[in-house]
Each structure stands twice: as C-alpha cells, then as structure tokens.
Amino acid sequence: MGRPRIVIVGAGFAGYRTARALSRLARGRADITLLNPTDYFLYLPLLPQVAAGVLEPRRVTVSLSGTLPHVRLVLGEADGIDLDARTVRYTGPEGEGGTLAYDRLVLAAGSVNKLLPIPGVAEHAHGFRGLPEALYLRDHVTRQVELAAATDDPAKCAARCTFVVVGAGYTGTEVAAHGKLFSDAQVHKHPMRTGMRPRWLLLDIADRVLPELDERLSRTADRVLRDRGVEVRMGTSVKEATHEGVLLTDGEFVDTRTVVWCVGVRPDPLAESLGLPMERGRLLVDPQLRVPGRPEVFACGDAAAVPDLEEPGQYTPMTAQHAWRQGKVCAHNVAASLGDGEPRAYRHRDLGFVVDLGGVKAAANPLGVNLSGPAAGAVARGYHLAAMPGNRVRVAADWLLDAVLPRQAVQLGLVRSWSVPLDTASPELARVPSGPAREHHPDEDAGPAGPRPAPGPAASQSAPGPARNQPGGEPARNQPGGEPARNQPGGEPARNQPGGEPARNQPGGEPAKNQPGGEPAKGRPAPGPPTGPDTAPGPVKRTDTPGHEAGRTDATGPVYPRDPDDPTPPVQGDS
C-alpha cells in the first residue's frame, strides 16, 4: 500500500499552517500536496503598509516552496471537488486542467470580498483582500494627488484628493489611518502643492470604529483617526456609487474618485459548492475540524464554521488568529486520522488584538492590558514580527528606513483599475487582457462611466464547442478569452447596468440581440473581437450550473472600463 495522499486547498493562514505542521508530523510518511493560485503565503495584516508605501510587496509574502520543502506545490485554483471519487479538479495558471486524488482533504480556501446590493459599488469600488489590490491603491492614491496638483479647477482638485473607505473594521481602519499619512506626505513640504488638503472619510453603519473589538480599543483608534484628520462617520454608509462620487445614506453626495470597500469578507464559494451542511456560507465542521459524514474531509479557517467551545452555541469568528491556530489543530487531527496520535478539539484563548495605525500610533490589548501610543505601536510591530513565518529582518529593515527616509511616492502602473474588480472569486490574482491591443479613441468616452467599449463579442473565441482550457474554448477561472463574458460589449449586460435585455452571444452561436448590423446567421463567427485597454475582462463569479455536479463554472460580472485617469499605455494581451 502506498503512502497516504493529503491535499490541502488554499495557502492562507489556515492552509499554510496546516501544511507546515503536517510536513513535520508526517516525516516523509505521507504525500502532502498544497493547491494554491500563487506561490506565496500572504501576511494580510501588513497589507495596508504595502498600500501606504511603508513596506515593499515582497516583504509580506513568504515563499511556499522555500519554507515548505517537503510539500508538493501545485499552482492552480480548485474548480470543484468530487467527494465520492475523492478528487479535486483544478485549473492551472496557463489554463491547463488537472485532477488531484486524495485520501485526506483539508479545505482552507479562505474568503473573498463581501458584496452588498448597492448600485454602482461593484463598478466603482475596489476591495482590499490581495496584493494586486494593495498595489493598485498605492498607485491610484499617488496618481490622484499628482492629477490634483496639475489641475486649475479647485473642484476637481478637491474630488481627486478625497478618499472614501467603507467599513470601519480591522482592515478599513488601518487603510484609512495609513492612507492619510501616505497622502499627507505627498503634499507636505512640496512647493507646488501648497494648500492641497487630502481628505479621508471612514464610513460604517456601526455605532463605533472596530465594533468587533474591545470598546477601549475602539475609542483609542477613533481618537487617533480624528486627531490625524480622518473624518469618521458612524451610522453612515454608501447608498450609491458613481464615477463622480458616492451618495451617502444621510443624503450627502461626496465628490471622489476613490472608494475602498472594506465592509468584510464572505467564505470562498468553493465550500458552498460541495452541497454539505453550511452555516452562513461556511462549511459546518465538528470541534475536531472534521466534516460530519465525511471523515476524510477536514476544513479550517474562514471557509469553516468551527464551534466555539468557549461560548457554546457560537462559532469562531473569521480572523487570522483563529485560522492560524486552527491550522495547527487540523494538522494534528489529519495525522491522527492516519494513526499518528489522538485527535484534539479546537479551543482558543483570547490573547488580545493589535491595530497598527501608522507611524508610532497603534491600539493594542495584549493579554487584556490596554495600550495606546508608542507603547502600543511597539507591541503591534513586535507581534507582527513574531507571527510572520519569514522575512522578519527585511520587514524590520523597511520599518527602520521608513522612520528615517521619506517614502517614494511613484506610480509604477503595474496593476490597472479593471485588473482588480471588486466582484471576484480570486482577489489574489490580477485580471489580464486578451487579444491584440486596440487604440483608444477620444470619441469612445461616454460620460461618467468612462471610455465606452466598442460593440462586438467580448472574447477571442473562434468557434463553439472546443475543449476546456484550450484556445478558443471555455476559459480557466480568472483567465481571459474563451466563453465570452456576460455583459461584455455585445454580450449580456451587467446587472444594474443600462442596456436592454441580456443577449446570448457566443461567437459561432446565436448572436446578441439589439446589436447594430442586423442578426447574423447562426453558426457564423461575429466580427473581430475588440480588446485592449478599454475592454477588460469582468470579475469572475463562481456559480453552480447543471451538468457540472459540485464543480464551479465561470460567469463574469460587470464590465470594468479602462480607468480614464490611468496613464498606463495599452499592452499586447495574451493570445
């Protein structure tokens, strides 16, 4: 009999910790495979510092192959899981499909941006769950300040210097705190930017900042934000978002070009596709992190609803601390299921929280001791250095350099606006264009929605019915091309977008209705596919469709036109 095969889906806090602990427990007696879209573990708590220019992007990433030498890394995204056949289907980064067989499965797929049915948010806001989003925000804030300094219109200058963060939880609070320091540094002591006042607004429907944490931490963070000049508006949120700004629930319209969506997260849709008992989108597990009725399947992290043994009837919250600890327990229980040791239930003890507010300011309550100011800042950074599984010296060096040198406020243009849509199942991956680049014509600008894409099919697919993941066929998740996006130009329009009845417009099939030029014959390819900077693939949604059993297929969401303020030139797309 061969060695047992263990497959871990996801390399977030829970998945990475499970893989690392299992590799030590197994000692070569099991084949451990880690399936993840990227080759790194992302230390999410320090992501706001990447967006603010404090840390370089690679500082918050830890190499999976470098730190997990006895774990096989497979790059790809899980498309579906066949529980009866004990296989995981996935799509690789170049569109190739594959299958992984397992004897034990650990589902640690994590979470994605939480969406609310607010008009315009999906089109004009950006989340903050992955490295591409942090890099985009860093470039975007820099660009807005530079464009504001170049205009002679005071109203446009004020709009570009206004930044709205929705959600006053852990992430939103840190983004607003660090962002204010970052934008202020770009106008401070700059003779050509005298009088510019970057304005940051932090909104939440809750009655206080950091509503999920201790009230004393909340008061400390609120005081630091207000002293720094951040407008903290509790009991207020966004009613509608447009290209020109946001309409608030209190009736005020705020002119802005920046909306950062930090209202929370939702479990990865992969868990729901299994058809197993769920708890608010999370896979229900027992205290040993095992799925009831499926003793070979374990789940941990944000994808799992783990009973809280300290508070009966409740489930552990979706935090990095819980995910990290659950990963260790999950590894022990997987090993126990293979005959090595005894299973244990997940229990936790609250060790406190730290909230880094930038500079020397922070709010912390280690072991229940409430701290603020420089003492809290030292504790927060010390905690992060201790918790990071790598790059500690590099992170500490960046902090030291930031303390003595000015930050480099330059936009690299590596991540475009439509590359990081809010409605995506993979915030860790930036979208890429497909097909040949197309010149942008000034007459394609169509009001506040930005440049107007030209009519025609949205993807470079030449004929119906080719093999999956082949050129011209059904695309891999997060890969352009293949099955045209619903609501791409000439296709099914986005929900909440103007534009008539959705049309079925697979190239080579039934053409889109309501398109100029009449209804072409069925079976005839539509005219050349327009692509380029103004026609970008929409966000990926994972949905279950008949004929795919428990797997997931892709349907793209709203069209994200080229950012009219994005100076990056058109690029030649992948064919």
C-alpha positions in Angstrom: 0.0 0.0 0.0 1.3 3.4 -1.0 1.8 6.4 1.2 -1.4 8.3 2.1 -2.2 11.3 -0.1 -3.1 14.6 1.7 -4.4 17.5 -0.4 -4.6 21.0 1.1 -6.7 23.5 -0.8 -5.6 27.1 -0.1 -2.4 28.6 1.4 -3.8 31.3 3.6 -3.2 31.3 7.4 -5.1 28.0 7.9 -3.8 26.2 4.9 -0.2 27.3 5.3 -0.1 26.4 9.0 -1.7 23.0 8.2 0.9 22.2 5.6 3.8 23.3 7.7 2.7 21.3 10.8 1.8 18.3 8.7 5.1 18.2 7.0 6.8 18.0 10.4 4.4 15.4 11.7 4.4 13.1 8.7 8.2 13.0 8.4 8.0 11.7 4.8 5.4 9.1 5.5 2.7 10.9 3.5 2.5 12.7 0.2 1.4 16.3 1.0 0.1 18.5 -1.9 -0.7 22.1 -1.5 -3.0 23.6 -4.2 -2.9 27.4 -4.3 -3.2 30.1 -7.1 0.1 31.8 -6.0 3.4 30.5 -4.9 3.4 32.6 -1.7 1.7 32.9 1.6 0.4 36.5 2.1 0.7 38.0 5.5 -2.5 40.0 5.3 -2.3 42.2 8.4 0.6 44.2 6.9 -1.1 44.7 3.6 -2.2 48.3 4.5 1.5 49.2 4.9 2.2 48.0 1.4 -0.6 50.3 0.1 0.9 53.2 2.1 4.4 52.7 0.8 5.9 51.6 4.1 6.7 48.0 3.0 7.7 46.6 -0.3 5.3 44.0 -1.7 7.6 41.0 -1.3 8.1 41.8 2.3 4.6 40.5 3.2 4.9 37.4 1.0 6.5 34.1 2.1 7.7 31.6 -0.5 5.7 28.3 -0.2 8.4 26.2 -1.9 11.1 27.9 0.1 9.5 27.3 3.5 7.7 24.1 2.8 10.4 21.9 1.3 8.6 18.6 1.9 5.3 19.8 0.5 4.5 19.5 -3.2 3.1 22.8 -4.5 0.6 22.8 -7.3 -0.3 26.2 -8.8 -3.9 26.4 -9.6 -7.4 27.1 -8.4 -9.9 24.4 -7.4 -12.8 24.2 -9.8 -14.7 21.5 -7.9 -14.4 18.6 -5.5 -15.8 15.1 -6.1 -16.3 13.8 -2.6 -17.3 10.3 -3.8 -14.3 9.9 -6.1 -12.1 11.7 -3.7 -10.6 14.1 -6.3 -10.1 17.8 -6.7 -10.3 19.4 -10.1 -8.3 22.5 -10.7 -7.2 24.9 -13.4 -3.6 26.0 -13.7 -2.2 29.5 -14.3 -1.9 28.8 -18.0 -5.4 27.4 -18.4 -4.5 23.7 -18.2 -6.8 21.5 -16.2 -5.8 18.8 -13.7 -7.0 16.5 -11.0 -5.6 15.6 -7.6 -6.6 12.4 -5.9 -6.6 12.4 -2.1 -7.0 10.1 0.9 -7.4 13.1 3.2 -8.6 16.6 2.1 -8.1 19.9 4.0 -10.3 22.7 2.7 -8.8 26.0 3.7 -9.9 28.1 0.7 -10.3 31.3 2.8 -12.6 34.2 1.9 -13.3 36.9 -0.7 -14.7 40.4 -0.6 -18.2 40.7 0.8 -20.6 42.4 -1.6 -23.8 44.3 -0.8 -26.6 45.2 -3.3 -25.7 48.8 -3.6 -25.9 50.4 -7.0 -22.5 51.2 -8.6 -20.3 49.7 -5.9 -19.2 46.7 -8.0 -18.3 49.0 -10.8 -16.6 51.9 -9.0 -15.2 50.4 -5.7 -12.2 48.2 -5.1 -11.6 45.7 -2.3 -8.6 45.1 -0.2 -8.0 41.3 0.0 -4.9 40.7 -2.1 -1.6 42.1 -3.1 -2.8 43.3 -6.5 -5.4 45.5 -4.8 -2.8 47.0 -2.4 -0.5 47.8 -5.3 -3.4 49.3 -7.3 -4.4 51.5 -4.3 -0.8 52.7 -3.8 -0.6 53.7 -7.4 -4.1 55.2 -7.5 -3.6 57.4 -4.5 -0.3 58.7 -5.9 -1.9 59.4 -9.3 -4.9 61.2 -7.8 -2.6 63.5 -5.8 -0.5 64.2 -8.9 -3.5 64.9 -11.1 -5.0 67.1 -8.4 -1.8 69.2 -8.3 -1.9 69.6 -12.1 -5.4 70.9 -12.4 -6.5 74.5 -12.2 -10.1 73.5 -11.2 -10.5 73.7 -7.4 -13.5 71.3 -7.5 -11.6 68.7 -9.5 -8.6 69.0 -7.2 -10.8 68.5 -4.1 -12.5 65.5 -5.7 -9.2 63.8 -6.5 -7.9 64.4 -3.1 -10.9 62.8 -1.4 -10.7 59.2 -0.5 -13.6 57.2 0.9 -13.1 54.0 2.9 -16.3 52.0 3.5 -16.1 49.7 6.6 -14.5 50.6 9.9 -13.4 47.1 10.9 -9.9 46.0 11.3 -8.9 46.4 7.6 -10.8 49.6 6.9 -9.5 51.4 10.0 -5.9 50.6 9.2 -6.3 51.5 5.5 -7.7 54.9 6.4 -5.0 55.5 9.1 -2.1 54.6 6.9 -3.6 56.2 3.8 -4.0 59.6 5.5 -0.3 59.6 6.4 0.7 58.5 2.9 -1.3 61.2 1.1 -0.2 63.9 3.5 3.4 63.0 3.0 2.9 63.6 -0.8 1.8 67.2 -0.3 3.9 68.1 2.8 6.8 70.5 2.0 6.0 70.4 -1.7 6.1 73.9 -3.0 3.8 73.1 -6.0 1.2 71.5 -3.8 0.7 74.2 -1.2 -2.9 74.4 0.0 -3.8 70.8 -1.0 -5.6 69.0 1.7 -6.1 65.3 1.2 -9.4 64.3 2.7 -10.1 60.8 4.0 -13.6 59.6 5.1 -14.2 56.3 7.1 -17.8 55.2 6.9 -19.6 52.4 8.7 -23.2 51.6 9.7 -22.0 50.5 13.2 -22.0 52.9 16.1 -18.3 52.8 16.6 -14.9 52.1 15.0 -13.8 48.5 15.3 -17.2 47.3 16.5 -15.9 43.6 16.8 -13.1 44.5 19.2 -13.0 45.8 22.8 -14.6 49.2 23.3 -11.4 50.7 24.7 -9.5 49.7 21.6 -12.3 51.3 19.6 -12.0 54.6 21.5 -8.2 54.7 21.1 -8.4 54.1 17.3 -11.2 56.7 16.9 -9.2 59.3 18.7 -6.1 58.7 16.6 -8.0 58.8 13.4 -9.8 62.1 14.3 -6.6 63.7 15.5 -4.9 62.8 12.2 -7.7 64.4 10.3 -9.7 61.4 9.1 -13.5 62.1 9.0 -15.0 59.2 11.0 -18.7 58.9 10.2 -20.5 56.2 12.1 -24.1 55.2 11.3 -23.4 56.2 7.7 -22.6 54.2 4.6 -22.8 54.4 0.8 -26.3 54.5 -0.9 -25.0 54.7 -4.5 -21.6 54.9 -6.2 -20.8 56.7 -9.5 -17.8 57.7 -11.4 -18.1 61.2 -10.0 -18.5 60.2 -6.3 -20.7 58.5 -3.8 -24.2 59.3 -2.4 -24.2 58.6 1.4 -27.2 57.3 3.3 -27.5 60.7 5.1 -28.2 62.3 1.7 -24.8 64.0 1.2 -23.0 63.5 -2.1 -19.2 63.3 -1.8 -17.2 64.1 -4.9 -14.4 61.5 -5.1 -12.5 59.2 -7.5 -11.6 56.6 -4.8 -13.9 54.1 -3.0 -12.1 51.4 -1.0 -14.5 48.6 0.0 -13.6 47.1 3.4 -17.1 46.0 4.7 -16.0 42.5 5.5 -15.5 39.1 3.8 -17.5 36.1 2.8 -16.4 32.5 2.6 -14.9 31.2 -0.6 -17.8 29.9 -2.8 -15.9 26.6 -3.2 -17.2 25.5 0.2 -20.8 26.1 -0.8 -20.4 24.1 -4.0 -19.9 20.8 -2.0 -23.6 20.6 -1.1 -22.8 19.8 2.6 -24.3 21.4 5.7 -23.5 25.1 5.9 -23.6 27.9 8.4 -23.9 31.3 6.8 -21.8 30.3 3.8 -19.2 28.4 5.9 -18.8 24.6 5.9 -20.1 23.1 9.1 -17.5 21.1 11.0 -17.2 19.4 14.4 -14.8 20.6 17.1 -12.1 18.3 15.6 -12.5 20.3 12.3 -13.9 17.3 10.5 -16.9 17.4 8.2 -19.7 15.3 9.6 -20.4 12.2 7.5 -17.1 12.7 5.6 -14.3 11.5 8.0 -11.7 12.0 5.3 -12.5 15.7 4.8 -11.4 18.5 7.2 -12.0 22.2 6.9 -10.5 25.2 8.8 -10.1 28.9 8.5 -12.6 31.3 7.0 -14.2 28.5 5.0 -15.2 26.5 8.1 -17.8 27.2 10.8 -16.0 25.9 13.8 -17.9 25.5 17.1 -16.7 27.9 19.8 -16.2 25.7 22.8 -15.7 28.8 25.0 -19.1 30.2 24.0 -21.5 27.3 23.4 -23.8 27.8 20.5 -21.5 30.2 18.8 -18.9 29.8 16.0 -15.4 31.2 16.0 -15.1 34.4 14.0 -13.3 34.7 10.7 -10.0 36.1 11.9 -6.3 35.4 11.1 -5.7 34.4 14.7 -8.3 31.7 14.6 -7.2 30.5 11.2 -3.6 30.2 12.2 -4.4 28.2 15.4 -7.0 26.0 13.6 -4.3 25.1 11.0 -2.1 23.6 13.7 -5.0 21.6 15.2 -6.1 20.5 11.8 -2.7 19.1 11.0 -2.6 17.1 14.3 -6.1 15.7 13.6 -5.2 14.7 10.0 -2.2 12.9 11.3 -4.3 11.2 14.0 -6.8 10.0 11.3 -3.9 8.2 9.7 -2.9 6.5 13.0 -0.4 9.0 14.4 -1.6 10.4 17.7 -5.0 11.3 19.1 -7.4 13.9 17.7 -8.0 17.0 19.7 -10.8 19.6 19.7 -10.1 23.2 18.8 -10.1 25.5 21.8 -8.8 29.0 21.9 -7.8 31.6 24.5 -8.1 35.3 23.5 -4.6 36.8 23.6 -5.8 40.2 22.6 -5.6 42.2 19.4 -3.3 44.8 17.9 -4.3 47.5 15.4 -1.4 49.4 13.7 -2.5 52.9 12.9 0.7 54.1 11.2 3.7 56.0 12.5 4.2 55.2 16.2 0.5 55.0 16.8 -1.5 51.8 17.5 -4.1 50.3 19.7 -3.4 47.1 21.5 -4.6 44.9 24.4 -2.1 42.1 24.8 -3.3 39.7 27.4 -6.1 42.1 28.3 -3.7 45.1 29.0 -4.9 48.1 27.1 -2.2 50.2 25.5 -2.0 53.2 23.2 0.5 55.5 21.6 4.2 54.4 21.1 3.9 51.5 23.6 1.0 50.0 21.6 3.0 50.7 18.4 6.0 48.7 19.7 3.7 45.9 20.8 1.9 45.8 17.4 5.1 45.6 15.4 6.7 43.1 17.8 3.6 40.9 17.4 3.7 41.0 13.6 7.5 40.2 13.6 6.9 37.2 15.9 3.8 36.0 13.9 5.4 36.2 10.4 6.8 32.9 9.2 9.5 34.6 7.3 11.0 38.0 6.1 11.3 39.3 9.6 14.7 41.0 9.0 13.5 42.6 5.8 10.3 43.9 7.3 12.2 45.4 10.3 14.7 47.0 7.8 11.9 48.6 5.9 10.4 50.0 9.1 13.7 51.4 10.0 14.2 53.0 6.6 10.7 54.4 6.7 11.4 56.1 10.0 14.5 58.0 8.7 13.9 58.4 5.0 11.0 59.9 3.0 8.7 57.5 1.2 9.0 57.1 -2.6 5.6 58.3 -4.0 5.7 56.9 -7.5 3.1 55.0 -9.5 4.5 52.0 -11.4 1.3 51.3 -13.3 1.7 47.5 -12.9 -1.9 47.0 -11.9 -4.8 48.6 -13.9 -8.2 49.5 -12.5 -10.1 46.8 -14.2 -7.4 44.2 -13.2 -8.7 44.3 -9.6 -12.5 44.1 -9.8 -14.4 44.1 -6.5 -16.6 41.1 -7.5 -14.0 38.4 -8.0 -13.6 34.9 -6.5 -9.8 35.4 -6.7 -8.6 38.7 -5.2 -5.1 37.3 -5.0 -4.8 37.3 -8.8 -4.9 40.4 -11.1 -7.0 40.1 -14.3 -5.2 40.3 -17.6 -6.4 41.4 -21.1 -6.7 39.1 -24.0 -6.3 39.6 -27.7 -4.5 42.3 -29.6 -4.3 45.8 -28.2 -6.7 48.3 -29.5 -6.2 52.1 -29.8 -8.3 54.2 -27.6 -10.3 56.9 -29.4 -11.4 60.0 -27.6 -15.0 59.7 -29.1 -15.4 56.5 -27.1 -15.7 58.4 -23.8 -19.3 58.1 -22.7 -20.0 60.2 -19.7 -19.2 59.2 -16.1 -18.9 55.5 -16.9 -15.6 56.2 -18.6 -14.5 55.0 -22.0 -17.1 53.2 -24.0 -16.1 49.8 -25.2 -16.8 49.1 -28.9 -19.6 46.7 -29.9 -18.8 43.1 -30.7 -18.0 39.9 -28.9 -16.0 40.1 -25.7 -13.6 37.3 -26.0 -11.3 35.8 -28.6 -13.1 32.6 -29.2 -13.4 31.4 -32.8 -15.8 28.5 -32.7 -18.2 26.9 -30.3 -17.6 23.6 -28.5 -13.8 23.4 -28.2 -12.1 21.6 -25.4 -11.9 23.2 -22.0 -8.9 25.4 -21.3 -7.8 25.3 -24.9 -7.5 28.5 -27.0 -11.0 29.4 -28.2 -12.6 27.2 -25.6 -14.1 27.5 -22.2 -11.5 29.5 -20.2 -9.9 28.7 -17.0 -11.1 30.7 -14.0 -9.6 34.2 -14.0 -8.2 33.6 -17.4 -9.4 35.8 -20.3 -10.7 34.5 -23.6 -12.9 31.5 -24.2 -16.5 31.8 -23.2 -17.4 35.5 -23.6 -18.3 37.4 -20.5 -21.9 38.1 -19.9 -22.2 41.8 -20.1 -19.1 42.4 -22.2 -19.7 44.7 -25.2 -22.2 42.9 -27.4 -23.0 40.3 -24.7 -25.2 40.0 -21.8 -25.2 43.3 -19.9 -24.2 43.6 -16.3 -26.8 43.6 -13.6 -27.6 47.2 -12.6 -26.2 48.4 -15.9 -28.2 50.1 -18.6 -28.7 48.2 -21.8 -31.8 46.2 -22.5 -32.4 42.5 -22.5 -29.4 40.3 -21.9 -28.3 38.5 -25.0 -26.8 35.2 -25.7 -23.9 35.9 -27.9 -21.4 33.0 -28.0 -19.3 33.5 -31.1 -20.4 31.0 -33.7 -23.8 30.6 -32.0 -26.8 32.8 -31.5 -25.8 36.4 -31.9 -26.5 39.2 -29.4 -29.9 40.8 -29.9 -30.2 44.6 -30.1 -26.8 44.9 -31.7 -26.2 47.1 -34.8 -25.9 45.4 -38.2 -28.8 43.1 -38.0 -28.9 39.5 -36.8 -26.1 37.5 -38.5 -26.6 33.9 -39.5 -26.3 31.3 -36.8 -23.0 29.4 -36.9 -21.1 32.4 -38.4 -18.4 34.0 -36.2 -19.2 37.5 -35.2 -16.9 40.4 -36.4 -13.5 40.8 -34.9 -13.3 40.9 -31.2 -12.4 44.3 -29.8 -9.9 44.2 -27.0 -7.3 46.5 -25.4 -7.2 48.9 -22.5 -10.9 49.9 -22.9 -12.3 46.4 -23.0 -11.3 44.4 -19.9 -12.5 41.1 -18.7 -15.1 41.4 -16.0 -14.7 39.9 -12.5 -15.1 36.2 -12.0 -18.0 34.7 -10.2 -18.3 31.1 -9.1 -21.7 29.6 -9.6 -23.0 26.1 -9.7 -24.6 25.1 -13.0 -26.5 22.0 -14.1 -24.2 19.3 -15.6 -21.2 20.3 -13.5 -22.2 18.5 -10.3 -20.4 20.1 -7.4 -17.9 22.0 -9.5 -17.8 25.7 -10.4 -18.1 27.4 -13.6 -17.3 31.0 -14.5 -19.5 33.9 -15.4 -18.1 37.3 -15.5 -19.7 40.3 -13.8 -19.8 44.0 -14.7 -17.6 45.5 -17.4 -14.7 47.4 -15.9 -13.7 50.0 -18.5 -10.2 51.5 -18.6 -9.6 53.9 -15.8 -9.7 57.3 -17.6 -7.1 58.6 -15.2 -4.8 55.6 -15.7 -1.8 56.7 -17.9 -0.5 53.2 -18.5 -0.3 52.6 -22.3 -2.1 49.8 -24.0 -0.4 46.4 -23.8 -0.3 43.5 -26.1 -2.6 40.9 -24.5 -2.2 37.1 -24.2 -3.5 35.2 -27.2 
